[in-house]
Amino acid sequence: MAFSWSGAFNTTSDGLPLIGRIPHCKNVFAAFGYGGNRITFSFLAAELIATLLSGGASPLLDDFAIERDIVG
């Protein structure tokens, strides 16, 4: 299998999704924590992850960084 996906419902403490590369996991990207804003953020997540996959960067990834909402 070349790829896989999964879905679950939850939200983050600030209401913004978590989008980007999973720390310490080579070639693993995620987009989750949308809460009730799935349509809006799913398009943005697709664009940002496509940017990462092509070797690019975006300042928006700071706002949606996966590391910003880790509890523990």
PDB file of N, CA, C and O in Angstrom:
ATOM      1  N   MET A   1       0.851  -1.178   0.000  1.00  0.00           N
ATOM      2  CA  MET A   1       0.000   0.000   0.000  1.00  0.00           C
ATOM      3  C   MET A   1       0.895   1.240   0.000  1.00  0.00           C
ATOM      4  O   MET A   1       1.830   1.335   0.794  1.00  0.00           O
ATOM      5  N   ALA A   2       0.611   2.165  -0.873  1.00  0.00           N
ATOM      6  CA  ALA A   2       1.412   3.379  -1.016  1.00  0.00           C
ATOM      7  C   ALA A   2       1.019   4.469  -0.042  1.00  0.00           C
ATOM      8  O   ALA A   2       1.833   5.342   0.258  1.00  0.00           O
ATOM      9  N   PHE A   3      -0.223   4.445   0.468  1.00  0.00           N
ATOM     10  CA  PHE A   3      -0.672   5.494   1.372  1.00  0.00           C
ATOM     11  C   PHE A   3      -1.820   4.974   2.222  1.00  0.00           C
ATOM     12  O   PHE A   3      -2.398   3.922   1.948  1.00  0.00           O
ATOM     13  N   SER A   4      -2.132   5.733   3.255  1.00  0.00           N
ATOM     14  CA  SER A   4      -3.236   5.375   4.146  1.00  0.00           C
ATOM     15  C   SER A   4      -3.810   6.650   4.739  1.00  0.00           C
ATOM     16  O   SER A   4      -3.126   7.673   4.787  1.00  0.00           O
ATOM     17  N   TRP A   5      -5.056   6.603   5.190  1.00  0.00           N
ATOM     18  CA  TRP A   5      -5.650   7.759   5.848  1.00  0.00           C
ATOM     19  C   TRP A   5      -6.595   7.270   6.934  1.00  0.00           C
ATOM     20  O   TRP A   5      -7.023   6.115   6.943  1.00  0.00           O
ATOM     21  N   SER A   6      -6.908   8.179   7.847  1.00  0.00           N
ATOM     22  CA  SER A   6      -7.807   7.870   8.953  1.00  0.00           C
ATOM     23  C   SER A   6      -8.530   9.145   9.337  1.00  0.00           C
ATOM     24  O   SER A   6      -8.048  10.238   9.038  1.00  0.00           O
ATOM     25  N   GLY A   7      -9.675   9.033   9.994  1.00  0.00           N
ATOM     26  CA  GLY A   7     -10.416  10.218  10.419  1.00  0.00           C
ATOM     27  C   GLY A   7     -10.994  10.048  11.810  1.00  0.00           C
ATOM     28  O   GLY A   7     -11.392   8.948  12.194  1.00  0.00           O
ATOM     29  N   ALA A   8     -11.040  11.109  12.547  1.00  0.00           N
ATOM     30  CA  ALA A   8     -11.631  11.135  13.893  1.00  0.00           C
ATOM     31  C   ALA A   8     -12.118  12.558  14.146  1.00  0.00           C
ATOM     32  O   ALA A   8     -11.670  13.487  13.476  1.00  0.00           O
ATOM     33  N   PHE A   9     -13.024  12.743  15.097  1.00  0.00           N
ATOM     34  CA  PHE A   9     -13.542  14.077  15.396  1.00  0.00           C
ATOM     35  C   PHE A   9     -12.999  14.558  16.730  1.00  0.00           C
ATOM     36  O   PHE A   9     -13.089  13.860  17.740  1.00  0.00           O
ATOM     37  N   ASN A  10     -12.438  15.751  16.721  1.00  0.00           N
ATOM     38  CA  ASN A  10     -11.982  16.417  17.937  1.00  0.00           C
ATOM     39  C   ASN A  10     -11.626  17.846  17.553  1.00  0.00           C
ATOM     40  O   ASN A  10     -11.700  18.215  16.381  1.00  0.00           O
ATOM     41  N   THR A  11     -11.243  18.640  18.530  1.00  0.00           N
ATOM     42  CA  THR A  11     -10.814  20.004  18.278  1.00  0.00           C
ATOM     43  C   THR A  11      -9.621  20.312  19.174  1.00  0.00           C
ATOM     44  O   THR A  11      -9.324  19.559  20.101  1.00  0.00           O
ATOM     45  N   THR A  12      -8.945  21.409  18.897  1.00  0.00           N
ATOM     46  CA  THR A  12      -7.789  21.819  19.682  1.00  0.00           C
ATOM     47  C   THR A  12      -8.214  22.852  20.722  1.00  0.00           C
ATOM     48  O   THR A  12      -9.345  23.338  20.704  1.00  0.00           O
ATOM     49  N   SER A  13      -7.300  23.179  21.620  1.00  0.00           N
ATOM     50  CA  SER A  13      -7.623  24.141  22.678  1.00  0.00           C
ATOM     51  C   SER A  13      -7.872  25.549  22.128  1.00  0.00           C
ATOM     52  O   SER A  13      -8.620  26.320  22.729  1.00  0.00           O
ATOM     53  N   ASP A  14      -7.254  25.892  20.995  1.00  0.00           N
ATOM     54  CA  ASP A  14      -7.458  27.233  20.418  1.00  0.00           C
ATOM     55  C   ASP A  14      -8.418  27.234  19.228  1.00  0.00           C
ATOM     56  O   ASP A  14      -8.671  28.285  18.639  1.00  0.00           O
ATOM     57  N   GLY A  15      -8.958  26.057  18.870  1.00  0.00           N
ATOM     58  CA  GLY A  15      -9.921  25.982  17.780  1.00  0.00           C
ATOM     59  C   GLY A  15      -9.326  25.890  16.388  1.00  0.00           C
ATOM     60  O   GLY A  15     -10.058  25.713  15.415  1.00  0.00           O
ATOM     61  N   LEU A  16      -8.001  26.009  16.275  1.00  0.00           N
ATOM     62  CA  LEU A  16      -7.335  25.881  14.973  1.00  0.00           C
ATOM     63  C   LEU A  16      -6.878  24.443  14.785  1.00  0.00           C
ATOM     64  O   LEU A  16      -6.502  23.785  15.755  1.00  0.00           O
ATOM     65  N   PRO A  17      -6.905  23.947  13.558  1.00  0.00           N
ATOM     66  CA  PRO A  17      -6.472  22.567  13.335  1.00  0.00           C
ATOM     67  C   PRO A  17      -4.961  22.407  13.471  1.00  0.00           C
ATOM     68  O   PRO A  17      -4.214  23.383  13.529  1.00  0.00           O
ATOM     69  N   LEU A  18      -4.546  21.177  13.518  1.00  0.00           N
ATOM     70  CA  LEU A  18      -3.133  20.809  13.521  1.00  0.00           C
ATOM     71  C   LEU A  18      -2.824  20.265  12.133  1.00  0.00           C
ATOM     72  O   LEU A  18      -3.433  19.289  11.696  1.00  0.00           O
ATOM     73  N   ILE A  19      -1.879  20.896  11.441  1.00  0.00           N
ATOM     74  CA  ILE A  19      -1.571  20.528  10.062  1.00  0.00           C
ATOM     75  C   ILE A  19      -0.058  20.496   9.899  1.00  0.00           C
ATOM     76  O   ILE A  19       0.635  21.437  10.287  1.00  0.00           O
ATOM     77  N   GLY A  20       0.449  19.419   9.329  1.00  0.00           N
ATOM     78  CA  GLY A  20       1.870  19.392   9.004  1.00  0.00           C
ATOM     79  C   GLY A  20       2.513  18.039   9.170  1.00  0.00           C
ATOM     80  O   GLY A  20       1.843  17.010   9.256  1.00  0.00           O
ATOM     81  N   ARG A  21       3.820  18.067   9.212  1.00  0.00           N
ATOM     82  CA  ARG A  21       4.639  16.862   9.356  1.00  0.00           C
ATOM     83  C   ARG A  21       4.598  16.401  10.809  1.00  0.00           C
ATOM     84  O   ARG A  21       4.695  17.220  11.723  1.00  0.00           O
ATOM     85  N   ILE A  22       4.455  15.104  11.027  1.00  0.00           N
ATOM     86  CA  ILE A  22       4.476  14.544  12.381  1.00  0.00           C
ATOM     87  C   ILE A  22       5.929  14.495  12.839  1.00  0.00           C
ATOM     88  O   ILE A  22       6.767  13.901  12.161  1.00  0.00           O
ATOM     89  N   PRO A  23       6.244  15.115  13.989  1.00  0.00           N
ATOM     90  CA  PRO A  23       7.629  15.130  14.461  1.00  0.00           C
ATOM     91  C   PRO A  23       8.173  13.711  14.646  1.00  0.00           C
ATOM     92  O   PRO A  23       7.485  12.829  15.160  1.00  0.00           O
ATOM     93  N   HIS A  24       9.399  13.514  14.225  1.00  0.00           N
ATOM     94  CA  HIS A  24      10.125  12.249  14.396  1.00  0.00           C
ATOM     95  C   HIS A  24       9.538  11.097  13.591  1.00  0.00           C
ATOM     96  O   HIS A  24       9.865   9.941  13.860  1.00  0.00           O
ATOM     97  N   CYS A  25       8.688  11.373  12.618  1.00  0.00           N
ATOM     98  CA  CYS A  25       8.108  10.330  11.762  1.00  0.00           C
ATOM     99  C   CYS A  25       8.349  10.715  10.308  1.00  0.00           C
ATOM    100  O   CYS A  25       7.656  11.577   9.767  1.00  0.00           O
ATOM    101  N   LYS A  26       9.306  10.093   9.691  1.00  0.00           N
ATOM    102  CA  LYS A  26       9.655  10.419   8.309  1.00  0.00           C
ATOM    103  C   LYS A  26       8.481  10.139   7.375  1.00  0.00           C
ATOM    104  O   LYS A  26       7.886   9.062   7.413  1.00  0.00           O
ATOM    105  N   ASN A  27       8.160  11.113   6.546  1.00  0.00           N
ATOM    106  CA  ASN A  27       7.119  10.991   5.518  1.00  0.00           C
ATOM    107  C   ASN A  27       5.720  10.756   6.072  1.00  0.00           C
ATOM    108  O   ASN A  27       4.887  10.141   5.406  1.00  0.00           O
ATOM    109  N   VAL A  28       5.448  11.242   7.292  1.00  0.00           N
ATOM    110  CA  VAL A  28       4.105  11.137   7.857  1.00  0.00           C
ATOM    111  C   VAL A  28       3.576  12.556   8.080  1.00  0.00           C
ATOM    112  O   VAL A  28       4.174  13.348   8.809  1.00  0.00           O
ATOM    113  N   PHE A  29       2.455  12.857   7.445  1.00  0.00           N
ATOM    114  CA  PHE A  29       1.829  14.168   7.538  1.00  0.00           C
ATOM    115  C   PHE A  29       0.426  13.976   8.103  1.00  0.00           C
ATOM    116  O   PHE A  29      -0.187  12.926   7.913  1.00  0.00           O
ATOM    117  N   ALA A  30      -0.079  14.990   8.797  1.00  0.00           N
ATOM    118  CA  ALA A  30      -1.414  14.879   9.385  1.00  0.00           C
ATOM    119  C   ALA A  30      -2.149  16.208   9.305  1.00  0.00           C
ATOM    120  O   ALA A  30      -1.548  17.277   9.198  1.00  0.00           O
ATOM    121  N   ALA A  31      -3.457  16.103   9.360  1.00  0.00           N
ATOM    122  CA  ALA A  31      -4.335  17.271   9.418  1.00  0.00           C
ATOM    123  C   ALA A  31      -5.527  16.842  10.262  1.00  0.00           C
ATOM    124  O   ALA A  31      -6.332  16.016   9.833  1.00  0.00           O
ATOM    125  N   PHE A  32      -5.640  17.406  11.471  1.00  0.00           N
ATOM    126  CA  PHE A  32      -6.725  17.001  12.357  1.00  0.00           C
ATOM    127  C   PHE A  32      -7.035  18.105  13.362  1.00  0.00           C
ATOM    128  O   PHE A  32      -6.353  19.129  13.407  1.00  0.00           O
ATOM    129  N   GLY A  33      -8.067  17.885  14.162  1.00  0.00           N
ATOM    130  CA  GLY A  33      -8.475  18.879  15.151  1.00  0.00           C
ATOM    131  C   GLY A  33      -9.311  20.000  14.576  1.00  0.00           C
ATOM    132  O   GLY A  33      -9.293  21.114  15.101  1.00  0.00           O
ATOM    133  N   TYR A  34     -10.045  19.732  13.507  1.00  0.00           N
ATOM    134  CA  TYR A  34     -10.829  20.765  12.830  1.00  0.00           C
ATOM    135  C   TYR A  34     -12.053  21.203  13.613  1.00  0.00           C
ATOM    136  O   TYR A  34     -12.548  22.311  13.406  1.00  0.00           O
ATOM    137  N   GLY A  35     -12.552  20.363  14.506  1.00  0.00           N
ATOM    138  CA  GLY A  35     -13.810  20.685  15.174  1.00  0.00           C
ATOM    139  C   GLY A  35     -14.919  20.791  14.146  1.00  0.00           C
ATOM    140  O   GLY A  35     -15.083  19.884  13.330  1.00  0.00           O
ATOM    141  N   GLY A  36     -15.672  21.854  14.161  1.00  0.00           N
ATOM    142  CA  GLY A  36     -16.791  22.023  13.234  1.00  0.00           C
ATOM    143  C   GLY A  36     -16.431  22.705  11.933  1.00  0.00           C
ATOM    144  O   GLY A  36     -17.327  23.027  11.152  1.00  0.00           O
ATOM    145  N   ASN A  37     -15.157  22.938  11.669  1.00  0.00           N
ATOM    146  CA  ASN A  37     -14.727  23.681  10.480  1.00  0.00           C
ATOM    147  C   ASN A  37     -14.077  22.778   9.429  1.00  0.00           C
ATOM    148  O   ASN A  37     -13.074  23.159   8.824  1.00  0.00           O
ATOM    149  N   ARG A  38     -14.622  21.621   9.215  1.00  0.00           N
ATOM    150  CA  ARG A  38     -13.986  20.633   8.343  1.00  0.00           C
ATOM    151  C   ARG A  38     -13.805  21.113   6.904  1.00  0.00           C
ATOM    152  O   ARG A  38     -12.723  20.957   6.339  1.00  0.00           O
ATOM    153  N   ILE A  39     -14.817  21.679   6.318  1.00  0.00           N
ATOM    154  CA  ILE A  39     -14.731  22.058   4.911  1.00  0.00           C
ATOM    155  C   ILE A  39     -13.671  23.135   4.696  1.00  0.00           C
ATOM    156  O   ILE A  39     -12.830  23.015   3.805  1.00  0.00           O
ATOM    157  N   THR A  40     -13.712  24.171   5.501  1.00  0.00           N
ATOM    158  CA  THR A  40     -12.759  25.278   5.355  1.00  0.00           C
ATOM    159  C   THR A  40     -11.325  24.804   5.536  1.00  0.00           C
ATOM    160  O   THR A  40     -10.472  25.066   4.688  1.00  0.00           O
ATOM    161  N   PHE A  41     -11.059  24.116   6.624  1.00  0.00           N
ATOM    162  CA  PHE A  41      -9.681  23.735   6.920  1.00  0.00           C
ATOM    163  C   PHE A  41      -9.200  22.538   6.112  1.00  0.00           C
ATOM    164  O   PHE A  41      -7.992  22.382   5.935  1.00  0.00           O
ATOM    165  N   SER A  42     -10.083  21.695   5.618  1.00  0.00           N
ATOM    166  CA  SER A  42      -9.619  20.552   4.827  1.00  0.00           C
ATOM    167  C   SER A  42      -8.979  21.023   3.521  1.00  0.00           C
ATOM    168  O   SER A  42      -7.971  20.462   3.092  1.00  0.00           O
ATOM    169  N   PHE A  43      -9.546  22.034   2.893  1.00  0.00           N
ATOM    170  CA  PHE A  43      -8.941  22.579   1.676  1.00  0.00           C
ATOM    171  C   PHE A  43      -7.576  23.186   1.998  1.00  0.00           C
ATOM    172  O   PHE A  43      -6.601  22.941   1.288  1.00  0.00           O
ATOM    173  N   LEU A  44      -7.512  23.974   3.064  1.00  0.00           N
ATOM    174  CA  LEU A  44      -6.253  24.593   3.462  1.00  0.00           C
ATOM    175  C   LEU A  44      -5.221  23.525   3.809  1.00  0.00           C
ATOM    176  O   LEU A  44      -4.058  23.636   3.420  1.00  0.00           O
ATOM    177  N   ALA A  45      -5.634  22.505   4.529  1.00  0.00           N
ATOM    178  CA  ALA A  45      -4.713  21.425   4.897  1.00  0.00           C
ATOM    179  C   ALA A  45      -4.163  20.739   3.656  1.00  0.00           C
ATOM    180  O   ALA A  45      -2.967  20.458   3.586  1.00  0.00           O
ATOM    181  N   ALA A  46      -5.012  20.467   2.684  1.00  0.00           N
ATOM    182  CA  ALA A  46      -4.561  19.826   1.449  1.00  0.00           C
ATOM    183  C   ALA A  46      -3.523  20.691   0.739  1.00  0.00           C
ATOM    184  O   ALA A  46      -2.508  20.182   0.263  1.00  0.00           O
ATOM    185  N   GLU A  47      -3.773  21.982   0.670  1.00  0.00           N
ATOM    186  CA  GLU A  47      -2.826  22.896   0.032  1.00  0.00           C
ATOM    187  C   GLU A  47      -1.490  22.930   0.785  1.00  0.00           C
ATOM    188  O   GLU A  47      -0.427  22.886   0.165  1.00  0.00           O
ATOM    189  N   LEU A  48      -1.545  23.008   2.115  1.00  0.00           N
ATOM    190  CA  LEU A  48      -0.316  23.094   2.901  1.00  0.00           C
ATOM    191  C   LEU A  48       0.484  21.798   2.840  1.00  0.00           C
ATOM    192  O   LEU A  48       1.709  21.833   2.724  1.00  0.00           O
ATOM    193  N   ILE A  49      -0.189  20.668   2.917  1.00  0.00           N
ATOM    194  CA  ILE A  49       0.526  19.390   2.850  1.00  0.00           C
ATOM    195  C   ILE A  49       1.109  19.190   1.448  1.00  0.00           C
ATOM    196  O   ILE A  49       2.215  18.666   1.314  1.00  0.00           O
ATOM    197  N   ALA A  50       0.395  19.592   0.420  1.00  0.00           N
ATOM    198  CA  ALA A  50       0.949  19.525  -0.940  1.00  0.00           C
ATOM    199  C   ALA A  50       2.198  20.397  -1.049  1.00  0.00           C
ATOM    200  O   ALA A  50       3.166  20.010  -1.705  1.00  0.00           O
ATOM    201  N   THR A  51       2.187  21.555  -0.421  1.00  0.00           N
ATOM    202  CA  THR A  51       3.357  22.436  -0.406  1.00  0.00           C
ATOM    203  C   THR A  51       4.533  21.735   0.260  1.00  0.00           C
ATOM    204  O   THR A  51       5.649  21.772  -0.258  1.00  0.00           O
ATOM    205  N   LEU A  52       4.294  21.094   1.408  1.00  0.00           N
ATOM    206  CA  LEU A  52       5.360  20.371   2.100  1.00  0.00           C
ATOM    207  C   LEU A  52       5.891  19.212   1.254  1.00  0.00           C
ATOM    208  O   LEU A  52       7.101  19.003   1.169  1.00  0.00           O
ATOM    209  N   LEU A  53       4.987  18.468   0.634  1.00  0.00           N
ATOM    210  CA  LEU A  53       5.398  17.326  -0.178  1.00  0.00           C
ATOM    211  C   LEU A  53       6.253  17.738  -1.371  1.00  0.00           C
ATOM    212  O   LEU A  53       7.098  16.969  -1.829  1.00  0.00           O
ATOM    213  N   SER A  54       6.037  18.943  -1.869  1.00  0.00           N
ATOM    214  CA  SER A  54       6.821  19.424  -3.006  1.00  0.00           C
ATOM    215  C   SER A  54       8.092  20.136  -2.567  1.00  0.00           C
ATOM    216  O   SER A  54       8.817  20.683  -3.398  1.00  0.00           O
ATOM    217  N   GLY A  55       8.368  20.131  -1.250  1.00  0.00           N
ATOM    218  CA  GLY A  55       9.599  20.732  -0.745  1.00  0.00           C
ATOM    219  C   GLY A  55       9.478  22.192  -0.375  1.00  0.00           C
ATOM    220  O   GLY A  55      10.475  22.826  -0.030  1.00  0.00           O
ATOM    221  N   GLY A  56       8.279  22.739  -0.439  1.00  0.00           N
ATOM    222  CA  GLY A  56       8.065  24.144  -0.112  1.00  0.00           C
ATOM    223  C   GLY A  56       7.808  24.371   1.369  1.00  0.00           C
ATOM    224  O   GLY A  56       7.877  23.447   2.180  1.00  0.00           O
ATOM    225  N   ALA A  57       7.514  25.608   1.699  1.00  0.00           N
ATOM    226  CA  ALA A  57       7.217  26.009   3.076  1.00  0.00           C
ATOM    227  C   ALA A  57       6.147  27.096   3.040  1.00  0.00           C
ATOM    228  O   ALA A  57       5.921  27.723   2.005  1.00  0.00           O
ATOM    229  N   SER A  58       5.500  27.310   4.167  1.00  0.00           N
ATOM    230  CA  SER A  58       4.502  28.362   4.281  1.00  0.00           C
ATOM    231  C   SER A  58       4.508  28.900   5.706  1.00  0.00           C
ATOM    232  O   SER A  58       4.586  28.123   6.658  1.00  0.00           O
ATOM    233  N   PRO A  59       4.425  30.234   5.867  1.00  0.00           N
ATOM    234  CA  PRO A  59       4.347  30.793   7.212  1.00  0.00           C
ATOM    235  C   PRO A  59       3.070  30.354   7.944  1.00  0.00           C
ATOM    236  O   PRO A  59       3.024  30.387   9.173  1.00  0.00           O
ATOM    237  N   LEU A  60       2.041  29.948   7.203  1.00  0.00           N
ATOM    238  CA  LEU A  60       0.807  29.467   7.839  1.00  0.00           C
ATOM    239  C   LEU A  60       1.039  28.210   8.670  1.00  0.00           C
ATOM    240  O   LEU A  60       0.307  27.947   9.624  1.00  0.00           O
ATOM    241  N   LEU A  61       2.052  27.439   8.307  1.00  0.00           N
ATOM    242  CA  LEU A  61       2.319  26.212   9.057  1.00  0.00           C
ATOM    243  C   LEU A  61       2.690  26.491  10.512  1.00  0.00           C
ATOM    244  O   LEU A  61       2.506  25.625  11.367  1.00  0.00           O
ATOM    245  N   ASP A  62       3.204  27.675  10.805  1.00  0.00           N
ATOM    246  CA  ASP A  62       3.479  28.044  12.203  1.00  0.00           C
ATOM    247  C   ASP A  62       2.186  28.132  13.007  1.00  0.00           C
ATOM    248  O   ASP A  62       2.134  27.696  14.157  1.00  0.00           O
ATOM    249  N   ASP A  63       1.152  28.692  12.404  1.00  0.00           N
ATOM    250  CA  ASP A  63      -0.129  28.838  13.088  1.00  0.00           C
ATOM    251  C   ASP A  63      -0.815  27.500  13.325  1.00  0.00           C
ATOM    252  O   ASP A  63      -1.567  27.351  14.289  1.00  0.00           O
ATOM    253  N   PHE A  64      -0.562  26.525  12.454  1.00  0.00           N
ATOM    254  CA  PHE A  64      -1.218  25.228  12.538  1.00  0.00           C
ATOM    255  C   PHE A  64      -0.273  24.114  12.974  1.00  0.00           C
ATOM    256  O   PHE A  64      -0.601  22.936  12.833  1.00  0.00           O
ATOM    257  N   ALA A  65       0.902  24.473  13.504  1.00  0.00           N
ATOM    258  CA  ALA A  65       1.934  23.494  13.848  1.00  0.00           C
ATOM    259  C   ALA A  65       1.397  22.411  14.785  1.00  0.00           C
ATOM    260  O   ALA A  65       0.723  22.703  15.772  1.00  0.00           O
ATOM    261  N   ILE A  66       1.703  21.186  14.463  1.00  0.00           N
ATOM    262  CA  ILE A  66       1.238  20.052  15.254  1.00  0.00           C
ATOM    263  C   ILE A  66       1.789  20.118  16.674  1.00  0.00           C
ATOM    264  O   ILE A  66       1.091  19.741  17.616  1.00  0.00           O
ATOM    265  N   GLU A  67       3.000  20.577  16.850  1.00  0.00           N
ATOM    266  CA  GLU A  67       3.633  20.625  18.183  1.00  0.00           C
ATOM    267  C   GLU A  67       2.980  21.632  19.121  1.00  0.00           C
ATOM    268  O   GLU A  67       3.208  21.556  20.328  1.00  0.00           O
ATOM    269  N   ARG A  68       2.183  22.565  18.626  1.00  0.00           N
ATOM    270  CA  ARG A  68       1.700  23.655  19.480  1.00  0.00           C
ATOM    271  C   ARG A  68       0.614  23.230  20.466  1.00  0.00           C
ATOM    272  O   ARG A  68       0.359  23.952  21.430  1.00  0.00           O
ATOM    273  N   ASP A  69      -0.027  22.092  20.258  1.00  0.00           N
ATOM    274  CA  ASP A  69      -1.154  21.710  21.102  1.00  0.00           C
ATOM    275  C   ASP A  69      -0.964  20.346  21.773  1.00  0.00           C
ATOM    276  O   ASP A  69      -1.928  19.727  22.222  1.00  0.00           O
ATOM    277  N   ILE A  70       0.287  19.889  21.834  1.00  0.00           N
ATOM    278  CA  ILE A  70       0.544  18.598  22.456  1.00  0.00           C
ATOM    279  C   ILE A  70       0.481  18.747  23.960  1.00  0.00           C
ATOM    280  O   ILE A  70       1.144  19.607  24.541  1.00  0.00           O
ATOM    281  N   VAL A  71      -0.324  17.898  24.587  1.00  0.00           N
ATOM    282  CA  VAL A  71      -0.469  17.901  26.047  1.00  0.00           C
ATOM    283  C   VAL A  71       0.287  16.713  26.569  1.00  0.00           C
ATOM    284  O   VAL A  71       0.244  15.632  25.983  1.00  0.00           O
ATOM    285  N   GLY A  72       0.984  16.906  27.673  1.00  0.00           N
ATOM    286  CA  GLY A  72       1.677  15.767  28.254  1.00  0.00           C
ATOM    287  C   GLY A  72       2.885  16.212  28.903  1.00  0.00           C
ATOM    288  O   GLY A  72       3.621  15.399  29.461  1.00  0.00           O
TER     289      GLY A  72
END
